Amino acid sequence: MTTVMAFGTFDLLHPGHEYFLRQAKKQGDYLIVIIARDLTVKKVKGKLPQANEKQRQQAVLSLNLADKAVLGSLTDKYAAIKKYQPDIIALGYDQTHFVRGLKEQIKKLKLNAKIIRLKPFKTDQYKSSILKMENDLTKIFDFLKLAGNLKKTFRYKMADKKLKESVADHTWRLALMSFIVADELKLEIDIPRAVEIALAHDLAEAITGDIGALLIYNKTVSPKKKQELEEAAMKKLAAKIPKKAAKKIIELWREYNYGSTAEAKYIYALDKLEALTHLSEAGYKTYNDLDFIPIYADKAVRGFPGLKPALKILKDKLKEEYKKGEFEWKNKYDKV
């Protein structure tokens, strides 16, 4: 009886894997498939497979091609060869891990095993890396669909209808402002990073909706509660995209919320200035908290003083609206 042995990860099992095992089966009478362990995959590829080792083992067995499918050793990559002493070792057309030193090891074990390379199967369609990319892209577009909720998530819920603005509208202009204002004021910040933070800063609202600043100011919602709701929402969003993208999205969002960099403090302050820009455009007839609006951005700009010239301009615009509405503009409002 001729025993054939094949090795692999077999993650996201596809027709290319099946073709490989079918070819291996034809080389002898008994096929043993060694499944790479999760920790081995992480060591070699830098990340865990999408399916765990038990799931991958069962997937291989479900093809009814392998007579035996076993998990590899965590300590000795040649353990299976020593134990089962195959007559033929079938390698994939692009298999590189485990190959180096294999011939020498077979000689050392005094085996007569023959090493063969099997032919590929439609590598433009069924290579694991291509399938993973397609799978990841599908996840990304599913995530973008959910993020698209920001286009129909409106700010200033309790205010005049003329203030109607989606979170997506706000985010777009904030991102636009982020590099134009930084260039004009010659701010020493990482502008591309600032733009990224601007685009990610309100993503949680695709799930939570807008928890407006006025709700916090009036103590209707506590800052802690808002943080908890948005943290949970970000975890849900991150779960829908590939790990690398998820890590970056979470990182950008936390950087903004914790103000851990100059770029985060800049966008936090600029976010308030974008809101004042919108309010100055909407006009005095839409204002519903006259003592809150003029001081809304003050604290944030004190945290990033480079934006004081921009805040002064916006306060001047607001002062004009207060005059039109015959509202009192208190001296304290002029302070920055």
MODALIN-V901081 format. One record per residue. N is the residue number from 1. RES is the residue in one letter. BURIAL is 1 if it has 24 or more other C-alpha atoms within 12 Angstrom, else 0. D_FIRST is the distance of its C-alpha to the first C-alpha in Angstrom with 2 decimals. Layout:
BEGIN
N,RES,BURIAL,D_FIRST
N,RES,BURIAL,D_FIRST
END
This chain:
BEGIN
1,M,0,0.00
2,T,0,3.78
3,T,1,6.34
4,V,1,9.73
5,M,1,12.99
6,A,1,16.38
7,F,1,19.79
8,G,1,23.08
9,T,1,26.23
10,F,1,25.94
11,D,1,29.63
12,L,1,31.42
13,L,1,28.23
14,H,1,28.88
15,P,0,27.48
16,G,1,26.61
17,H,1,24.21
18,E,1,22.69
19,Y,1,22.38
20,F,1,20.69
21,L,1,18.02
22,R,1,17.62
23,Q,1,17.11
24,A,1,14.59
25,K,1,12.57
26,K,0,12.74
27,Q,1,11.20
28,G,1,7.53
29,D,0,5.90
30,Y,1,7.27
31,L,1,10.66
32,I,1,12.83
33,V,1,16.43
34,I,1,19.00
35,I,1,22.51
36,A,1,25.43
37,R,1,28.00
38,D,1,31.49
39,L,0,33.16
40,T,1,30.77
41,V,1,31.55
42,K,0,35.24
43,K,0,35.11
44,V,0,33.48
45,K,0,35.29
46,G,0,38.42
47,K,0,38.13
48,L,0,36.08
49,P,1,33.88
50,Q,0,35.55
51,A,0,32.98
52,N,1,32.12
53,E,1,28.69
54,K,1,28.24
55,Q,1,29.33
56,R,1,26.98
57,Q,1,24.02
58,Q,1,25.08
59,A,1,25.64
60,V,1,22.07
61,L,1,20.77
62,S,0,23.39
63,L,1,21.77
64,N,0,18.92
65,L,1,16.43
66,A,1,15.00
67,D,1,12.87
68,K,1,14.71
69,A,1,17.86
70,V,1,19.58
71,L,1,22.79
72,G,1,22.89
73,S,0,24.95
74,L,0,28.66
75,T,0,29.09
76,D,0,26.08
77,K,1,24.38
78,Y,1,21.56
79,A,0,21.02
80,A,1,17.84
81,I,1,16.27
82,K,0,17.51
83,K,0,16.23
84,Y,1,12.65
85,Q,0,12.14
86,P,1,10.20
87,D,1,9.04
88,I,1,11.32
89,I,1,14.50
90,A,1,16.13
91,L,1,19.90
92,G,1,22.58
93,Y,1,25.15
94,D,0,27.81
95,Q,0,25.95
96,T,0,28.03
97,H,0,27.86
98,F,1,25.30
99,V,1,24.78
100,R,0,27.55
101,G,0,26.54
102,L,1,22.78
103,K,0,22.18
104,E,0,24.50
105,Q,0,22.83
106,I,1,19.37
107,K,0,21.27
108,K,0,23.14
109,L,0,20.09
110,K,0,18.91
111,L,0,15.51
112,N,0,14.07
113,A,1,13.28
114,K,1,14.51
115,I,1,17.07
116,I,0,17.83
117,R,0,20.73
118,L,1,20.52
119,K,0,23.58
120,P,1,26.24
121,F,0,27.45
122,K,0,31.23
123,T,0,31.94
124,D,0,35.62
125,Q,0,34.94
126,Y,0,31.82
127,K,1,31.76
128,S,1,32.01
129,S,0,35.22
130,I,0,36.86
131,L,0,35.97
132,K,0,37.29
133,M,0,40.45
134,E,0,40.99
135,N,0,40.46
136,D,1,42.90
137,L,0,45.42
138,T,0,45.34
139,K,0,46.14
140,I,1,48.93
141,F,0,50.56
142,D,0,50.36
143,F,1,52.10
144,L,0,54.68
145,K,0,55.44
146,L,1,56.22
147,A,1,58.23
148,G,1,60.12
149,N,1,61.82
150,L,1,64.10
151,K,1,65.77
152,K,0,67.04
153,T,1,67.60
154,F,1,71.30
155,R,1,73.25
156,Y,1,76.71
157,K,0,76.01
158,M,0,79.38
159,A,0,81.39
160,D,0,83.21
161,K,0,81.16
162,K,0,82.33
163,L,1,80.15
164,K,1,77.04
165,E,1,74.30
166,S,1,70.55
167,V,1,68.47
168,A,1,66.78
169,D,1,70.26
170,H,1,71.05
171,T,1,67.77
172,W,1,68.13
173,R,1,71.66
174,L,1,70.81
175,A,1,68.04
176,L,1,70.53
177,M,1,73.19
178,S,1,70.88
179,F,1,70.74
180,I,0,74.14
181,V,1,76.07
182,A,1,74.19
183,D,0,74.97
184,E,0,78.61
185,L,0,79.20
186,K,0,77.24
187,L,0,75.22
188,E,0,72.90
189,I,1,69.76
190,D,0,66.26
191,I,1,67.08
192,P,0,63.54
193,R,1,62.59
194,A,1,65.75
195,V,1,64.89
196,E,1,61.44
197,I,1,63.08
198,A,1,65.58
199,L,1,62.90
200,A,1,60.98
201,H,1,63.95
202,D,1,64.52
203,L,1,60.99
204,A,1,61.08
205,E,1,63.89
206,A,1,61.45
207,I,1,60.68
208,T,1,63.76
209,G,1,66.40
210,D,1,69.33
211,I,1,70.67
212,G,1,73.84
213,A,1,75.83
214,L,1,78.80
215,L,0,76.87
216,I,0,76.22
217,Y,0,79.84
218,N,0,81.24
219,K,0,78.84
220,T,0,77.39
221,V,0,73.91
222,S,0,73.27
223,P,0,71.55
224,K,0,69.04
225,K,0,68.19
226,K,1,67.83
227,Q,1,65.49
228,E,0,63.32
229,L,0,63.10
230,E,1,62.26
231,E,1,59.70
232,A,0,57.85
233,A,1,58.12
234,M,1,56.72
235,K,1,53.67
236,K,1,53.09
237,L,1,53.51
238,A,1,51.24
239,A,0,48.45
240,K,1,48.35
241,I,1,47.65
242,P,1,45.01
243,K,0,45.33
244,K,0,46.89
245,A,0,49.57
246,A,1,50.14
247,K,0,50.74
248,K,0,53.31
249,I,1,55.10
250,I,1,55.49
251,E,1,56.57
252,L,1,59.24
253,W,1,60.52
254,R,1,60.86
255,E,1,62.44
256,Y,1,65.08
257,N,1,65.69
258,Y,0,65.96
259,G,1,67.91
260,S,0,65.86
261,T,1,66.59
262,A,1,69.57
263,E,1,67.76
264,A,1,67.30
265,K,1,70.98
266,Y,1,72.01
267,I,1,70.12
268,Y,1,71.32
269,A,1,74.91
270,L,1,74.41
271,D,1,72.95
272,K,1,76.33
273,L,1,78.18
274,E,1,76.27
275,A,1,77.38
276,L,1,80.99
277,T,1,80.70
278,H,1,79.74
279,L,1,82.57
280,S,1,85.14
281,E,0,84.08
282,A,0,84.20
283,G,1,87.74
284,Y,1,89.92
285,K,1,89.91
286,T,1,86.31
287,Y,1,86.91
288,N,0,86.69
289,D,1,86.79
290,L,1,89.44
291,D,0,89.12
292,F,1,85.33
293,I,1,84.81
294,P,1,86.83
295,I,1,85.14
296,Y,1,81.60
297,A,1,80.25
298,D,1,82.46
299,K,0,80.18
300,A,1,77.14
301,V,1,79.19
302,R,0,80.58
303,G,1,76.96
304,F,1,76.72
305,P,0,80.29
306,G,1,79.40
307,L,1,79.67
308,K,1,83.28
309,P,0,84.76
310,A,1,82.60
311,L,1,83.54
312,K,1,87.23
313,I,0,87.03
314,L,1,85.38
315,K,1,87.94
316,D,0,90.69
317,K,1,89.19
318,L,1,88.98
319,K,1,92.55
320,E,0,93.70
321,E,1,92.01
322,Y,1,93.65
323,K,0,97.01
324,K,0,96.42
325,G,0,95.67
326,E,0,98.58
327,F,0,96.28
328,E,0,97.19
329,W,1,95.40
330,K,0,95.71
331,N,0,96.16
332,K,0,93.07
333,Y,1,90.95
334,D,0,91.81
335,K,0,90.24
336,V,1,86.81
END
